[in-house]
């Protein structure tokens, strides 16, 4: 389950720093997103807003940033966390 704040920007920044992606994003993103979208994020270094990623299926839920921590705690507790 992926929960993101409404202010979150998510992507892969390796390109912006001239570094090869070594943490698995180049393998994981194409498995989670349509290949053309994953390539766009990987090859441009652009960050996508959380609501867009929810439409693409990478994020399950977008919540207001002001209530993000509380929502995460409630969700965890409701799903068997302590």
CORGI-V938598 format. One record per backbone hydrogen bond with DSSP energy under -1.0 kcal/mol. NH is the residue of the N-H (numbers start at 1). CO is the residue of the C=O. Records with the same first field share a line. If there is no record, write none. Layout:
BEGIN
NH->CO, CO
END
This chain:
BEGIN
4->61
6->63
8->5
10->48
17->14
18->15
19->14
27->24
28->24
29->25
32->28
33->29
38->34
39->35
40->36
41->37
42->38
43->39
44->40
45->41
48->10
50->8
53->49
54->50
55->51
56->52
58->53
59->53
60->2
61->2
63->4
67->64
68->65
71->67
72->68
73->69
74->70
75->71
76->72
77->73
78->74
79->75
80->77
81->76
END
